[in-house]
Amino acid sequence: MASKNRLKYVVVAVMLILAGVAMADALGAFNPKPYTKVSKGSHAHYVPADRDPDVSITRFPKRPPGPGETITPQGQIVRKN
């Protein structure tokens, strides 16, 4: 009987850990890129993690930054320094 109770606790613990990992992934904790792709209808905008909340998503570029480029918090693609 004790092994069944222990199994229940192990299953619940594993489920909680998996739910925590899924939540962290959904919040972008494992995103190595400094920007996020935001789908908007038939296209997507690329938004930096430090975006200015006063700037509309539509002001951000529809293409990802290339090598040596970055997206400013206001939505411009510029060369990295």
N, CA, C and O atoms as a GROMACS GRO file, in nm:
protein
  324
    1MET      N    1   0.082  -0.120   0.000
    1MET     CA    2   0.000   0.000   0.000
    1MET      C    3   0.086   0.126   0.000
    1MET      O    4   0.053   0.224  -0.066
    2ALA      N    5   0.194   0.123   0.073
    2ALA     CA    6   0.281   0.240   0.080
    2ALA      C    7   0.345   0.270  -0.055
    2ALA      O    8   0.369   0.386  -0.088
    3SER      N    9   0.372   0.166  -0.133
    3SER     CA   10   0.434   0.189  -0.263
    3SER      C   11   0.337   0.258  -0.360
    3SER      O   12   0.380   0.335  -0.445
    4LYS      N   13   0.207   0.230  -0.348
    4LYS     CA   14   0.108   0.298  -0.432
    4LYS      C   15   0.100   0.446  -0.398
    4LYS      O   16   0.090   0.530  -0.488
    5ASN      N   17   0.105   0.479  -0.270
    5ASN     CA   18   0.103   0.619  -0.230
    5ASN      C   19   0.229   0.691  -0.278
    5ASN      O   20   0.223   0.804  -0.325
    6ARG      N   21   0.341   0.624  -0.267
    6ARG     CA   22   0.467   0.683  -0.311
    6ARG      C   23   0.464   0.705  -0.463
    6ARG      O   24   0.511   0.808  -0.512
    7LEU      N   25   0.408   0.611  -0.535
    7LEU     CA   26   0.396   0.623  -0.681
    7LEU      C   27   0.309   0.743  -0.718
    7LEU      O   28   0.339   0.816  -0.812
    8LYS      N   29   0.201   0.763  -0.645
    8LYS     CA   30   0.114   0.879  -0.670
    8LYS      C   31   0.192   1.009  -0.653
    8LYS      O   32   0.181   1.100  -0.736
    9TYR      N   33   0.270   1.018  -0.547
    9TYR     CA   34   0.348   1.140  -0.522
    9TYR      C   35   0.454   1.161  -0.630
    9TYR      O   36   0.480   1.274  -0.671
   10VAL      N   37   0.514   1.054  -0.675
   10VAL     CA   38   0.615   1.065  -0.781
   10VAL      C   39   0.550   1.112  -0.910
   10VAL      O   40   0.603   1.200  -0.979
   11VAL      N   41   0.435   1.056  -0.944
   11VAL     CA   42   0.365   1.097  -1.066
   11VAL      C   43   0.323   1.244  -1.057
   11VAL      O   44   0.340   1.318  -1.154
   12VAL      N   45   0.271   1.285  -0.945
   12VAL     CA   46   0.230   1.425  -0.928
   12VAL      C   47   0.352   1.516  -0.936
   12VAL      O   48   0.345   1.622  -0.999
   13ALA      N   49   0.462   1.478  -0.875
   13ALA     CA   50   0.583   1.560  -0.880
   13ALA      C   51   0.635   1.572  -1.023
   13ALA      O   52   0.674   1.681  -1.064
   14VAL      N   53   0.636   1.464  -1.098
   14VAL     CA   54   0.681   1.468  -1.237
   14VAL      C   55   0.589   1.557  -1.320
   14VAL      O   56   0.636   1.634  -1.403
   15MET      N   57   0.460   1.547  -1.297
   15MET     CA   58   0.366   1.632  -1.372
   15MET      C   59   0.387   1.780  -1.339
   15MET      O   60   0.380   1.864  -1.428
   16LEU      N   61   0.412   1.811  -1.214
   16LEU     CA   62   0.437   1.950  -1.176
   16LEU      C   63   0.566   2.003  -1.238
   16LEU      O   64   0.572   2.118  -1.283
   17ILE      N   65   0.667   1.920  -1.242
   17ILE     CA   66   0.794   1.961  -1.304
   17ILE      C   67   0.774   1.985  -1.453
   17ILE      O   68   0.822   2.085  -1.507
   18LEU      N   69   0.704   1.895  -1.520
   18LEU     CA   70   0.678   1.913  -1.663
   18LEU      C   71   0.594   2.037  -1.690
   18LEU      O   72   0.619   2.110  -1.786
   19ALA      N   73   0.496   2.062  -1.605
   19ALA     CA   74   0.415   2.183  -1.621
   19ALA      C   75   0.500   2.308  -1.600
   19ALA      O   76   0.482   2.407  -1.671
   20GLY      N   77   0.591   2.304  -1.506
   20GLY     CA   78   0.680   2.417  -1.482
   20GLY      C   79   0.773   2.443  -1.600
   20GLY      O   80   0.795   2.558  -1.638
   21VAL      N   81   0.826   2.336  -1.658
   21VAL     CA   82   0.913   2.351  -1.775
   21VAL      C   83   0.833   2.405  -1.893
   21VAL      O   84   0.882   2.491  -1.967
   22ALA      N   85   0.711   2.356  -1.912
   22ALA     CA   86   0.627   2.406  -2.021
   22ALA      C   87   0.594   2.554  -2.002
   22ALA      O   88   0.594   2.630  -2.098
   23MET      N   89   0.567   2.594  -1.880
   23MET     CA   90   0.537   2.735  -1.852
   23MET      C   91   0.660   2.823  -1.878
   23MET      O   92   0.648   2.930  -1.937
   24ALA      N   93   0.775   2.778  -1.834
   24ALA     CA   94   0.898   2.854  -1.856
   24ALA      C   95   0.927   2.867  -2.006
   24ALA      O   96   0.970   2.972  -2.052
   25ASP      N   97   0.903   2.760  -2.080
   25ASP     CA   98   0.925   2.765  -2.224
   25ASP      C   99   0.827   2.862  -2.290
   25ASP      O  100   0.866   2.938  -2.379
   26ALA      N  101   0.704   2.860  -2.247
   26ALA     CA  102   0.603   2.951  -2.303
   26ALA      C  103   0.637   3.097  -2.273
   26ALA      O  104   0.604   3.186  -2.352
   27LEU      N  105   0.700   3.121  -2.161
   27LEU     CA  106   0.738   3.258  -2.124
   27LEU      C  107   0.871   3.301  -2.186
   27LEU      O  108   0.915   3.414  -2.164
   28GLY      N  109   0.935   3.212  -2.261
   28GLY     CA  110   1.057   3.248  -2.332
   28GLY      C  111   1.185   3.230  -2.253
   28GLY      O  112   1.288   3.287  -2.290
   29ALA      N  113   1.182   3.154  -2.148
   29ALA     CA  114   1.303   3.136  -2.066
   29ALA      C  115   1.413   3.062  -2.141
   29ALA      O  116   1.531   3.078  -2.109
   30PHE      N  117   1.377   2.983  -2.240
   30PHE     CA  118   1.476   2.905  -2.314
   30PHE      C  119   1.502   2.963  -2.453
   30PHE      O  120   1.563   2.896  -2.537
   31ASN      N  121   1.459   3.085  -2.479
   31ASN     CA  122   1.476   3.149  -2.609
   31ASN      C  123   1.614   3.214  -2.616
   31ASN      O  124   1.640   3.312  -2.546
   32PRO      N  125   1.704   3.160  -2.699
   32PRO     CA  126   1.839   3.216  -2.706
   32PRO      C  127   1.847   3.344  -2.790
   32PRO      O  128   1.948   3.415  -2.786
   33LYS      N  129   1.743   3.375  -2.865
   33LYS     CA  130   1.746   3.492  -2.953
   33LYS      C  131   1.702   3.616  -2.876
   33LYS      O  132   1.619   3.608  -2.786
   34PRO      N  133   1.758   3.731  -2.911
   34PRO     CA  134   1.721   3.856  -2.842
   34PRO      C  135   1.588   3.914  -2.892
   34PRO      O  136   1.551   4.025  -2.853
   35TYR      N  137   1.519   3.841  -2.978
   35TYR     CA  138   1.391   3.888  -3.029
   35TYR      C  139   1.292   3.773  -3.035
   35TYR      O  140   1.330   3.656  -3.026
   36THR      N  141   1.165   3.808  -3.051
   36THR     CA  142   1.059   3.708  -3.059
   36THR      C  143   0.979   3.731  -3.186
   36THR      O  144   0.953   3.845  -3.224
   37LYS      N  145   0.941   3.623  -3.250
   37LYS     CA  146   0.856   3.631  -3.369
   37LYS      C  147   0.711   3.636  -3.323
   37LYS      O  148   0.664   3.544  -3.256
   38VAL      N  149   0.641   3.743  -3.359
   38VAL     CA  150   0.501   3.761  -3.319
   38VAL      C  151   0.415   3.751  -3.444
   38VAL      O  152   0.422   3.836  -3.533
   39SER      N  153   0.334   3.646  -3.452
   39SER     CA  154   0.246   3.627  -3.568
   39SER      C  155   0.132   3.727  -3.562
   39SER      O  156   0.072   3.751  -3.457
   40LYS      N  157   0.103   3.784  -3.678
   40LYS     CA  158  -0.005   3.883  -3.687
   40LYS      C  159  -0.076   3.862  -3.820
   40LYS      O  160  -0.039   3.922  -3.922
   41GLY      N  161  -0.176   3.778  -3.818
   41GLY     CA  162  -0.249   3.750  -3.942
   41GLY      C  163  -0.165   3.666  -4.037
   41GLY      O  164  -0.119   3.558  -4.001
   42SER      N  165  -0.146   3.716  -4.158
   42SER     CA  166  -0.073   3.642  -4.260
   42SER      C  167   0.077   3.667  -4.257
   42SER      O  168   0.150   3.615  -4.341
   43HIS      N  169   0.124   3.746  -4.163
   43HIS     CA  170   0.267   3.777  -4.155
   43HIS      C  171   0.311   3.779  -4.008
   43HIS      O  172   0.231   3.757  -3.917
   44ALA      N  173   0.438   3.804  -3.988
   44ALA     CA  174   0.492   3.807  -3.852
   44ALA      C  175   0.582   3.929  -3.836
   44ALA      O  176   0.642   3.977  -3.932
   45HIS      N  177   0.589   3.978  -3.715
   45HIS     CA  178   0.679   4.088  -3.681
   45HIS      C  179   0.784   4.034  -3.584
   45HIS      O  180   0.756   3.946  -3.503
   46TYR      N  181   0.903   4.088  -3.594
   46TYR     CA  182   1.013   4.047  -3.506
   46TYR      C  183   1.034   4.156  -3.402
   46TYR      O  184   1.068   4.270  -3.436
   47VAL      N  185   1.012   4.120  -3.276
   47VAL     CA  186   1.009   4.217  -3.167
   47VAL      C  187   1.119   4.185  -3.067
   47VAL      O  188   1.132   4.070  -3.024
   48PRO      N  189   1.200   4.286  -3.030
   48PRO     CA  190   1.307   4.260  -2.932
   48PRO      C  191   1.250   4.239  -2.792
   48PRO      O  192   1.139   4.282  -2.761
   49ALA      N  193   1.328   4.173  -2.710
   49ALA     CA  194   1.285   4.147  -2.572
   49ALA      C  195   1.269   4.276  -2.492
   49ALA      O  196   1.187   4.284  -2.401
   50ASP      N  197   1.347   4.377  -2.528
   50ASP     CA  198   1.342   4.504  -2.453
   50ASP      C  199   1.261   4.611  -2.527
   50ASP      O  200   1.295   4.729  -2.522
   51ARG      N  201   1.156   4.569  -2.594
   51ARG     CA  202   1.079   4.664  -2.676
   51ARG      C  203   1.013   4.772  -2.593
   51ARG      O  204   0.982   4.752  -2.475
   52ASP      N  205   0.993   4.885  -2.656
   52ASP     CA  206   0.924   4.997  -2.593
   52ASP      C  207   0.774   4.966  -2.597
   52ASP      O  208   0.718   4.951  -2.705
   53PRO      N  209   0.707   4.955  -2.481
   53PRO     CA  210   0.565   4.919  -2.482
   53PRO      C  211   0.475   5.024  -2.546
   53PRO      O  212   0.360   4.996  -2.579
   54ASP      N  213   0.527   5.145  -2.564
   54ASP     CA  214   0.447   5.250  -2.627
   54ASP      C  215   0.450   5.242  -2.780
   54ASP      O  216   0.375   5.312  -2.847
   55VAL      N  217   0.535   5.155  -2.834
   55VAL     CA  218   0.547   5.140  -2.979
   55VAL      C  219   0.460   5.022  -3.022
   55VAL      O  220   0.469   4.913  -2.965
   56SER      N  221   0.378   5.044  -3.123
   56SER     CA  222   0.288   4.940  -3.173
   56SER      C  223   0.366   4.825  -3.237
   56SER      O  224   0.473   4.847  -3.294
   57ILE      N  225   0.313   4.706  -3.227
   57ILE     CA  226   0.376   4.588  -3.288
   57ILE      C  227   0.391   4.608  -3.439
   57ILE      O  228   0.487   4.558  -3.498
   58THR      N  229   0.299   4.680  -3.500
   58THR     CA  230   0.305   4.700  -3.645
   58THR      C  231   0.426   4.782  -3.688
   58THR      O  232   0.460   4.783  -3.807
   59ARG      N  233   0.492   4.850  -3.597
   59ARG     CA  234   0.610   4.930  -3.630
   59ARG      C  235   0.738   4.846  -3.633
   59ARG      O  236   0.843   4.896  -3.673
   60PHE      N  237   0.730   4.720  -3.592
   60PHE     CA  238   0.847   4.634  -3.589
   60PHE      C  239   0.863   4.562  -3.723
   60PHE      O  240   0.765   4.540  -3.794
   61PRO      N  241   0.987   4.526  -3.758
   61PRO     CA  242   1.013   4.469  -3.890
   61PRO      C  243   0.947   4.333  -3.911
   61PRO      O  244   0.917   4.259  -3.817
   62LYS      N  245   0.925   4.303  -4.039
   62LYS     CA  246   0.865   4.176  -4.076
   62LYS      C  247   0.971   4.073  -4.114
   62LYS      O  248   0.938   3.962  -4.156
   63ARG      N  249   1.096   4.109  -4.098
   63ARG     CA  250   1.204   4.014  -4.124
   63ARG      C  251   1.296   4.010  -4.003
   63ARG      O  252   1.311   4.110  -3.932
   64PRO      N  253   1.358   3.896  -3.980
   64PRO     CA  254   1.450   3.889  -3.866
   64PRO      C  255   1.577   3.968  -3.896
   64PRO      O  256   1.612   3.987  -4.013
   65PRO      N  257   1.645   4.014  -3.794
   65PRO     CA  258   1.770   4.085  -3.820
   65PRO      C  259   1.874   3.989  -3.876
   65PRO      O  260   1.881   3.872  -3.837
   66GLY      N  261   1.954   4.039  -3.967
   66GLY     CA  262   2.059   3.958  -4.026
   66GLY      C  263   2.181   3.952  -3.936
   66GLY      O  264   2.181   4.008  -3.826
   67PRO      N  265   2.284   3.885  -3.983
   67PRO     CA  266   2.409   3.880  -3.905
   67PRO      C  267   2.465   4.022  -3.887
   67PRO      O  268   2.474   4.098  -3.983
   68GLY      N  269   2.502   4.055  -3.767
   68GLY     CA  270   2.556   4.187  -3.739
   68GLY      C  271   2.451   4.295  -3.724
   68GLY      O  272   2.484   4.413  -3.717
   69GLU      N  273   2.324   4.256  -3.720
   69GLU     CA  274   2.216   4.353  -3.703
   69GLU      C  275   2.140   4.325  -3.574
   69GLU      O  276   2.147   4.215  -3.519
   70THR      N  277   2.069   4.425  -3.529
   70THR     CA  278   1.984   4.410  -3.411
   70THR      C  279   1.860   4.497  -3.430
   70THR      O  280   1.858   4.587  -3.514
   71ILE      N  281   1.758   4.469  -3.352
   71ILE     CA  282   1.635   4.548  -3.357
   71ILE      C  283   1.632   4.638  -3.234
   71ILE      O  284   1.650   4.592  -3.121
   72THR      N  285   1.611   4.767  -3.257
   72THR     CA  286   1.605   4.861  -3.145
   72THR      C  287   1.470   4.849  -3.074
   72THR      O  288   1.376   4.793  -3.131
   73PRO      N  289   1.460   4.899  -2.953
   73PRO     CA  290   1.332   4.895  -2.881
   73PRO      C  291   1.220   4.971  -2.953
   73PRO      O  292   1.102   4.949  -2.925
   74GLN      N  293   1.256   5.060  -3.046
   74GLN     CA  294   1.155   5.135  -3.121
   74GLN      C  295   1.121   5.070  -3.254
   74GLN      O  296   1.031   5.117  -3.324
   75GLY      N  297   1.190   4.962  -3.292
   75GLY     CA  298   1.153   4.886  -3.410
   75GLY      C  299   1.240   4.902  -3.532
   75GLY      O  300   1.202   4.854  -3.639
   76GLN      N  301   1.353   4.968  -3.523
   76GLN     CA  302   1.441   4.981  -3.638
   76GLN      C  303   1.547   4.870  -3.635
   76GLN      O  304   1.594   4.830  -3.528
   77ILE      N  305   1.584   4.823  -3.753
   77ILE     CA  306   1.696   4.730  -3.763
   77ILE      C  307   1.821   4.813  -3.787
   77ILE      O  308   1.827   4.891  -3.882
   78VAL      N  309   1.919   4.796  -3.701
   78VAL     CA  310   2.044   4.872  -3.711
   78VAL      C  311   2.162   4.776  -3.699
   78VAL      O  312   2.148   4.663  -3.651
   79ARG      N  313   2.278   4.823  -3.743
   79ARG     CA  314   2.402   4.745  -3.728
   79ARG      C  315   2.443   4.742  -3.582
   79ARG      O  316   2.430   4.840  -3.510
   80LYS      N  317   2.495   4.626  -3.541
   80LYS     CA  318   2.548   4.615  -3.405
   80LYS      C  319   2.680   4.690  -3.398
   80LYS      O  320   2.754   4.697  -3.496
   81ASN      N  321   2.709   4.745  -3.283
   81ASN     CA  322   2.837   4.816  -3.265
   81ASN      C  323   2.945   4.719  -3.228
   81ASN      O  324   3.060   4.759  -3.209
   0.00000   0.00000   0.00000
